[in-house]
Amino acid sequence: MTLDKIDQIIQEIIQHETGVPHRINHFLKVYGFAKAIGEQEGIDHQVLVGADFLVNIYEKEMKKDQIRFVRNKIFKTKTGLEYLDRMFL
């Protein structure tokens, strides 16, 4: 995934969460931590972001439309999509 594509996704998530600054800040923190850990450990940060979002979806009891939005914008790996679909959709 290119930096331009990542920037586009981040902008779309921020627009979707307009008016909810703590959710935007949470997303940016999670993304930043996942990227840093991924780079340091040699792990694709997308795996870490997906795992965090699975936990958040459960803890926040997100609605189906919110889950579908996250699915389309965040989840990229086959395994992450399978877990998300099996657990929540």
TIMI-2910 file (N, C-alpha, C, CB; in pm, 1 decimal, decimal comma, always signed):
<rs>
+----------+----------+----------+----------+----------+----------+----------+----------+----------+----------+----------+----------+------+
!      n_x !      n_y !      n_z !     ca_x !     ca_y !     ca_z !      c_x !      c_y !      c_z !     cb_x !     cb_y !     cb_z ! resn !
+----------+----------+----------+----------+----------+----------+----------+----------+----------+----------+----------+----------+------+
!    +85,3 !   -116,5 !     +0,0 !     +0,0 !     +0,0 !     +0,0 !    +90,1 !   +123,0 !     +0,0 !    -97,2 !     -0,3 !   +122,3 !  Met !
!    +59,0 !   +217,3 !    -85,9 !   +141,1 !   +337,6 !    -98,4 !   +105,9 !   +438,8 !    +10,3 !   +123,4 !   +400,6 !   -237,4 !  Thr !
!   +198,0 !   +529,4 !    +34,0 !   +171,7 !   +634,9 !   +131,9 !    +53,6 !   +720,9 !    +90,3 !   +295,3 !   +722,0 !   +150,5 !  Leu !
!    +38,9 !   +745,6 !    -39,7 !    -75,6 !   +823,6 !    -86,5 !   -206,9 !   +754,0 !    -52,0 !    -66,4 !   +846,6 !   -237,8 !  Asp !
!   -211,3 !   +622,4 !    -70,0 !   -332,6 !   +545,9 !    -39,3 !   -359,1 !   +548,5 !   +110,6 !   -319,9 !   +399,9 !    -89,2 !  Lys !
!   -256,0 !   +533,9 !   +190,5 !   -271,7 !   +538,3 !   +336,4 !   -323,3 !   +675,5 !   +378,1 !   -137,2 !   +506,8 !   +407,9 !  Ile !
!   -266,2 !   +781,7 !   +322,8 !   -313,7 !   +917,3 !   +353,8 !   -460,0 !   +934,8 !   +317,0 !   -229,4 !  +1021,5 !   +280,7 !  Asp !
!   -499,6 !   +880,6 !   +203,0 !   -639,1 !   +889,9 !   +159,1 !   -731,3 !   +817,9 !   +257,9 !   -655,5 !   +830,1 !    +17,2 !  Gln !
!   -692,6 !   +699,0 !   +301,2 !   -774,2 !   +623,1 !   +396,3 !   -784,8 !   +697,9 !   +528,2 !   -715,0 !   +482,7 !   +419,3 !  Ile !
!   -674,5 !   +751,8 !   +575,4 !   -676,0 !   +827,9 !   +701,1 !   -770,0 !   +947,3 !   +689,3 !   -533,2 !   +875,4 !   +738,3 !  Ile !
!   -763,6 !  +1017,8 !   +578,6 !   -852,0 !  +1133,4 !   +558,5 !   -998,7 !  +1091,5 !   +557,1 !   -817,0 !  +1205,3 !   +427,5 !  Gln !
!  -1030,0 !   +979,1 !   +493,7 !  -1167,9 !   +931,3 !   +488,3 !  -1218,7 !   +892,6 !   +626,8 !  -1179,0 !   +812,2 !   +393,4 !  Glu !
!  -1134,4 !   +830,7 !   +705,3 !  -1175,0 !   +792,6 !   +840,6 !  -1198,5 !   +917,5 !   +924,9 !  -1067,9 !   +702,0 !   +906,7 !  Ile !
!  -1110,9 !  +1015,2 !   +912,8 !  -1128,3 !  +1140,5 !   +986,9 !  -1258,5 !  +1209,1 !   +945,4 !  -1007,8 !  +1234,9 !   +963,4 !  Ile !
!  -1288,1 !  +1211,2 !   +816,2 !  -1413,2 !  +1271,2 !   +770,0 !  -1533,4 !  +1194,8 !   +824,9 !  -1417,8 !  +1274,2 !   +616,2 !  Gln !
!  -1523,9 !  +1062,0 !   +827,1 !  -1634,3 !   +979,5 !   +877,9 !  -1657,9 !  +1006,8 !  +1026,5 !  -1604,7 !   +829,4 !   +855,3 !  His !
!  -1553,5 !  +1032,9 !  +1099,4 !  -1562,2 !  +1053,3 !  +1244,4 !  -1569,0 !  +1201,2 !  +1283,0 !  -1443,1 !   +988,7 !  +1312,5 !  Glu !
!  -1598,4 !  +1288,2 !  +1188,2 !  -1607,2 !  +1431,2 !  +1216,0 !  -1698,6 !  +1456,1 !  +1335,0 !  -1658,0 !  +1507,7 !  +1092,6 !  Thr !
!  -1653,5 !  +1537,5 !  +1425,8 !  -1733,0 !  +1568,7 !  +1543,9 !  -1704,6 !  +1476,7 !  +1661,2 !  -1878,3 !  +1562,2 !  +1510,1 !  Gly !
!  -1615,4 !  +1379,8 !  +1641,6 !  -1582,5 !  +1286,6 !  +1749,8 !  -1429,0 !  +1283,9 !  +1763,6 !  -1641,0 !  +1141,0 !  +1721,0 !  Val !
!  -1373,1 !  +1392,9 !  +1817,6 !  -1226,9 !  +1404,5 !  +1822,8 !  -1157,1 !  +1288,8 !  +1894,2 !  -1190,0 !  +1532,4 !  +1890,3 !  Pro !
!  -1216,3 !  +1236,4 !  +2000,6 !  -1147,4 !  +1128,2 !  +2073,3 !  -1136,2 !  +1002,2 !  +1987,1 !  -1222,2 !  +1095,6 !  +2204,8 !  His !
!  -1231,1 !   +977,7 !  +1896,7 !  -1222,1 !   +860,7 !  +1808,1 !  -1114,9 !   +883,0 !  +1701,5 !  -1359,1 !   +831,8 !  +1741,2 !  Arg !
!  -1106,1 !  +1005,5 !  +1651,3 !  -1002,6 !  +1037,0 !  +1553,1 !   -865,7 !  +1022,3 !  +1618,5 !  -1021,3 !  +1180,7 !  +1496,1 !  Ile !
!   -849,3 !  +1078,3 !  +1737,8 !   -721,6 !  +1065,9 !  +1808,8 !   -687,0 !   +920,9 !  +1837,1 !   -725,8 !  +1143,9 !  +1939,2 !  Asn !
!   -786,8 !   +842,9 !  +1875,9 !   -763,2 !   +700,8 !  +1903,1 !   -713,6 !   +631,1 !  +1776,2 !   -892,6 !   +632,5 !  +1955,6 !  His !
!   -781,1 !   +654,4 !  +1665,1 !   -739,6 !   +591,9 !  +1539,6 !   -595,7 !   +629,2 !  +1505,2 !   -833,7 !   +633,1 !  +1425,4 !  Phe !
!   -563,1 !   +757,6 !  +1513,8 !   -428,5 !   +801,9 !  +1477,8 !   -322,7 !   +741,6 !  +1569,9 !   -420,5 !   +954,1 !  +1482,1 !  Leu !
!   -354,3 !   +728,7 !  +1698,9 !   -260,6 !   +665,8 !  +1792,5 !   -240,2 !   +519,3 !  +1757,5 !   -311,2 !   +679,1 !  +1937,0 !  Lys !
!   -350,8 !   +448,6 !  +1735,2 !   -341,4 !   +305,8 !  +1702,4 !   -260,9 !   +286,5 !  +1575,3 !   -481,7 !   +243,6 !  +1686,4 !  Val !
!   -292,0 !   +365,5 !  +1475,0 !   -219,9 !   +354,2 !  +1348,5 !    -70,8 !   +381,8 !  +1368,9 !   -278,6 !   +451,2 !  +1244,2 !  Tyr !
!    -40,0 !   +488,9 !  +1442,3 !    +99,9 !   +523,4 !  +1466,1 !   +175,2 !   +415,4 !  +1542,2 !   +108,4 !   +653,1 !  +1541,6 !  Gly !
!   +112,9 !   +362,1 !  +1647,2 !   +176,4 !   +254,2 !  +1723,3 !   +194,1 !   +129,6 !  +1636,8 !    +93,2 !   +220,4 !  +1848,2 !  Phe !
!    +91,3 !    +94,7 !  +1562,2 !    +99,2 !    -25,1 !  +1478,1 !   +209,9 !    -11,3 !  +1374,4 !    -35,3 !    -51,1 !  +1408,4 !  Ala !
!   +219,1 !   +106,7 !  +1315,4 !   +323,0 !   +129,3 !  +1214,9 !   +462,2 !   +119,7 !  +1278,0 !   +304,1 !   +267,1 !  +1148,0 !  Lys !
!   +479,4 !   +183,2 !  +1393,7 !   +609,7 !   +180,7 !  +1461,3 !   +648,7 !    +39,5 !  +1502,4 !   +607,6 !   +271,4 !  +1584,0 !  Ala !
!   +554,8 !    -33,2 !  +1561,4 !   +583,7 !   -170,4 !  +1603,5 !   +613,3 !   -257,1 !  +1481,2 !   +464,9 !   -229,4 !  +1684,5 !  Ile !
!   +530,9 !   -240,7 !  +1378,4 !   +551,7 !   -319,1 !  +1256,6 !   +688,0 !   -297,0 !  +1195,4 !   +446,3 !   -286,3 !  +1155,6 !  Gly !
!   +729,9 !   -171,8 !  +1188,9 !   +861,5 !   -140,6 !  +1132,7 !   +972,9 !   -197,2 !  +1219,4 !   +878,7 !    +10,7 !  +1117,6 !  Glu !
!   +959,1 !   -184,3 !  +1350,4 !  +1063,0 !   -231,7 !  +1441,6 !  +1072,9 !   -384,0 !  +1441,7 !  +1035,8 !   -181,4 !  +1582,9 !  Gln !
!   +957,4 !   -451,8 !  +1436,8 !   +955,0 !   -597,2 !  +1447,1 !   +953,3 !   -667,1 !  +1311,5 !   +835,5 !   -640,0 !  +1526,8 !  Glu !
!   +943,4 !   -588,9 !  +1205,2 !   +937,7 !   -648,9 !  +1072,6 !   +802,6 !   -712,5 !  +1042,4 !  +1046,1 !   -751,9 !  +1058,6 !  Gly !
!   +696,5 !   -662,6 !  +1105,7 !   +561,7 !   -714,3 !  +1086,5 !   +482,6 !   -611,0 !  +1007,2 !   +492,4 !   -746,1 !  +1223,5 !  Ile !
!   +400,7 !   -659,5 !   +915,3 !   +313,8 !   -568,9 !   +841,0 !   +220,5 !   -501,0 !   +940,4 !   +233,1 !   -644,8 !   +730,2 !  Asp !
!   +225,9 !   -369,6 !   +948,3 !   +144,8 !   -297,1 !  +1046,3 !     -3,9 !   -314,9 !  +1021,8 !   +179,4 !   -149,7 !  +1044,0 !  His !
!    -43,1 !   -353,4 !   +900,7 !   -184,5 !   -375,6 !   +872,5 !   -241,3 !   -487,3 !   +959,3 !   -204,4 !   -408,8 !   +724,9 !  Gln !
!   -160,2 !   -586,9 !   +989,9 !   -204,1 !   -696,8 !  +1075,9 !   -234,8 !   -644,1 !  +1215,7 !    -96,5 !   -808,0 !  +1082,3 !  Val !
!   -148,5 !   -557,5 !  +1266,4 !   -168,5 !   -502,3 !  +1400,6 !   -290,3 !   -410,8 !  +1405,8 !    -44,1 !   -425,9 !  +1445,6 !  Leu !
!   -308,2 !   -330,2 !  +1301,4 !   -423,6 !   -240,1 !  +1296,2 !   -552,1 !   -322,5 !  +1292,8 !   -415,5 !   -146,1 !  +1172,3 !  Val !
!   -555,0 !   -425,6 !  +1209,1 !   -673,6 !   -511,3 !  +1200,9 !   -705,9 !   -576,5 !  +1333,1 !   -654,4 !   -617,7 !  +1095,8 !  Gly !
!   -605,3 !   -627,6 !  +1400,0 !   -627,8 !   -692,3 !  +1530,4 !   -683,7 !   -592,5 !  +1631,0 !   -496,7 !   -753,6 !  +1584,1 !  Ala !
!   -629,9 !   -472,8 !  +1633,0 !   -680,6 !   -371,4 !  +1725,1 !   -825,5 !   -337,4 !  +1694,3 !   -594,7 !   -245,3 !  +1718,4 !  Asp !
!   -857,5 !   -326,1 !  +1566,5 !   -995,1 !   -293,3 !  +1530,8 !  -1091,7 !   -405,9 !  +1567,2 !  -1004,6 !   -263,0 !  +1382,2 !  Phe !
!  -1049,9 !   -530,6 !  +1560,0 !  -1136,8 !   -640,6 !  +1603,2 !  -1173,3 !   -624,6 !  +1750,7 !  -1067,7 !   -777,2 !  +1579,5 !  Leu !
!  -1075,6 !   -590,0 !  +1831,5 !  -1100,3 !   -568,0 !  +1974,0 !  -1192,1 !   -447,2 !  +1994,2 !   -967,0 !   -547,6 !  +2049,6 !  Val !
!  -1163,6 !   -338,1 !  +1923,0 !  -1245,5 !   -217,5 !  +1937,4 !  -1390,4 !   -241,4 !  +1896,4 !  -1186,9 !   -104,4 !  +1854,7 !  Asn !
!  -1410,8 !   -314,7 !  +1788,2 !  -1546,8 !   -343,4 !  +1742,1 !  -1623,3 !   -417,2 !  +1851,1 !  -1544,6 !   -426,7 !  +1611,3 !  Ile !
!  -1557,7 !   -514,1 !  +1913,4 !  -1621,5 !   -589,9 !  +2021,4 !  -1648,6 !   -501,5 !  +2142,7 !  -1533,9 !   -708,9 !  +2062,1 !  Tyr !
!  -1547,4 !   -427,9 !  +2186,3 !  -1561,5 !   -346,3 !  +2307,9 !  -1662,2 !   -233,5 !  +2291,5 !  -1427,3 !   -288,2 !  +2347,3 !  Glu !
!  -1667,2 !   -174,4 !  +2174,3 !  -1756,5 !    -59,7 !  +2150,4 !  -1896,2 !   -103,2 !  +2104,5 !  -1694,9 !    +33,3 !  +2045,7 !  Lys !
!  -1913,0 !   -233,8 !  +2084,2 !  -2041,6 !   -287,0 !  +2036,6 !  -2088,5 !   -208,7 !  +1914,7 !  -2148,7 !   -281,2 !  +2148,6 !  Glu !
!  -2000,1 !   -199,0 !  +1817,3 !  -2028,3 !   -119,9 !  +1698,0 !  -2146,5 !   -176,6 !  +1619,8 !  -1905,0 !   -113,7 !  +1608,8 !  Met !
!  -2217,8 !    -86,3 !  +1552,9 !  -2331,6 !   -123,6 !  +1469,0 !  -2280,4 !   -179,4 !  +1336,6 !  -2425,4 !     -1,7 !  +1444,8 !  Lys !
!  -2365,6 !   -256,0 !  +1269,8 !  -2327,6 !   -321,1 !  +1143,7 !  -2278,4 !   -220,9 !  +1038,5 !  -2446,1 !   -399,5 !  +1088,1 !  Lys !
!  -2343,7 !   -104,6 !  +1027,5 !  -2300,0 !     -7,4 !   +926,9 !  -2161,3 !    +47,4 !   +959,0 !  -2400,6 !   +107,7 !   +917,0 !  Asp !
!  -2131,1 !    +64,4 !  +1087,2 !  -1998,3 !   +109,8 !  +1128,5 !  -1894,5 !     +0,9 !  +1098,4 !  -1997,3 !   +146,2 !  +1280,1 !  Gln !
!  -1932,5 !   -123,9 !  +1124,4 !  -1840,9 !   -235,8 !  +1099,2 !  -1812,4 !   -247,6 !   +949,6 !  -1900,2 !   -368,6 !  +1153,3 !  Ile !
!  -1914,9 !   -232,4 !   +868,2 !  -1894,5 !   -239,2 !   +722,7 !  -1803,2 !   -125,7 !   +674,8 !  -2030,4 !   -232,7 !   +648,8 !  Arg !
!  -1819,7 !     -6,9 !   +732,2 !  -1733,6 !   +105,5 !   +696,7 !  -1588,1 !    +72,3 !   +729,3 !  -1777,9 !   +233,8 !   +770,7 !  Phe !
!  -1565,2 !    +23,3 !   +850,7 !  -1429,7 !    -13,9 !   +893,0 !  -1376,4 !   -126,0 !   +804,7 !  -1428,3 !    -57,4 !  +1041,8 !  Val !
!  -1461,9 !   -221,6 !   +772,2 !  -1421,1 !   -333,9 !   +686,9 !  -1368,8 !   -281,8 !   +552,6 !  -1540,0 !   -431,8 !   +664,4 !  Arg !
!  -1441,2 !   -188,8 !   +494,2 !  -1403,8 !   -137,6 !   +362,3 !  -1280,8 !    -47,7 !   +365,1 !  -1518,8 !    -62,1 !   +303,0 !  Asn !
!  -1255,0 !    +17,2 !   +477,1 !  -1145,7 !   +114,2 !   +483,6 !  -1019,1 !    +60,9 !   +550,2 !  -1191,7 !   +235,7 !   +556,9 !  Lys !
!  -1033,4 !    -31,3 !   +643,2 !   -919,2 !    -72,3 !   +725,1 !   -867,7 !   -211,6 !   +691,2 !   -956,7 !    -67,5 !   +870,3 !  Ile !
!   -956,9 !   -307,5 !   +682,9 !   -915,7 !   -446,8 !   +669,4 !   -870,4 !   -476,7 !   +527,3 !  -1029,8 !   -540,3 !   +708,8 !  Phe !
!   -748,1 !   -526,0 !   +514,3 !   -688,9 !   -553,6 !   +383,5 !   -643,2 !   -698,7 !   +370,1 !   -571,6 !   -460,5 !   +359,0 !  Lys !
!   -611,4 !   -762,6 !   +480,8 !   -559,7 !   -899,0 !   +471,8 !   -675,0 !   -998,8 !   +465,5 !   -467,8 !   -930,5 !   +591,7 !  Thr !
!   -652,5 !  -1108,7 !   +396,1 !   -753,8 !  -1213,8 !   +382,0 !   -795,6 !  -1266,4 !   +519,0 !   -700,5 !  -1329,3 !   +294,6 !  Lys !
!   -698,4 !  -1291,8 !   +604,6 !   -728,7 !  -1344,7 !   +737,8 !   -807,0 !  -1245,0 !   +820,9 !   -600,5 !  -1382,4 !   +810,3 !  Thr !
!   -767,8 !  -1118,5 !   +817,0 !   -840,1 !  -1015,3 !   +891,3 !   -984,6 !  -1004,4 !   +846,4 !   -771,3 !   -881,2 !   +875,5 !  Gly !
!  -1006,3 !  -1008,0 !   +716,0 !  -1142,6 !  -1002,1 !   +662,0 !  -1224,0 !  -1124,2 !   +705,2 !  -1139,2 !   -992,7 !   +508,2 !  Leu !
!  -1161,5 !  -1240,9 !   +703,6 !  -1231,5 !  -1363,2 !   +745,3 !  -1272,0 !  -1355,7 !   +892,5 !  -1142,6 !  -1486,9 !   +721,3 !  Glu !
!  -1180,5 !  -1312,2 !   +977,9 !  -1213,7 !  -1297,5 !  +1120,7 !  -1326,5 !  -1197,7 !  +1140,9 !  -1090,2 !  -1253,0 !  +1200,5 !  Tyr !
!  -1316,4 !  -1082,9 !  +1075,6 !  -1417,4 !   -978,9 !  +1090,0 !  -1554,3 !  -1031,3 !  +1046,5 !  -1378,7 !   -854,3 !  +1007,9 !  Leu !
!  -1560,4 !  -1092,5 !   +931,2 !  -1687,7 !  -1143,6 !   +880,4 !  -1744,7 !  -1251,1 !   +972,0 !  -1670,1 !  -1199,4 !   +739,2 !  Asp !
!  -1660,9 !  -1342,2 !  +1014,9 !  -1706,6 !  -1453,0 !  +1100,0 !  -1754,2 !  -1403,6 !  +1237,0 !  -1593,8 !  -1555,4 !  +1118,2 !  Arg !
!  -1687,1 !  -1306,1 !  +1290,4 !  -1718,3 !  -1259,8 !  +1425,1 !  -1833,9 !  -1161,1 !  +1430,8 !  -1597,5 !  -1197,1 !  +1485,3 !  Met !
!  -1845,4 !  -1074,3 !  +1328,5 !  -1936,5 !   -960,4 !  +1343,5 !  -2037,6 !   -941,1 !  +1231,0 !  -1857,2 !   -837,6 !  +1356,1 !  Phe !
!  -2019,2 !  -1003,6 !  +1114,4 !  -2111,1 !   -976,5 !  +1002,4 !  -2186,7 !  -1100,9 !   +959,0 !  -2034,4 !   -919,9 !   +883,6 !  Leu !
+----------+----------+----------+----------+----------+----------+----------+----------+----------+----------+----------+----------+------+
</rs>
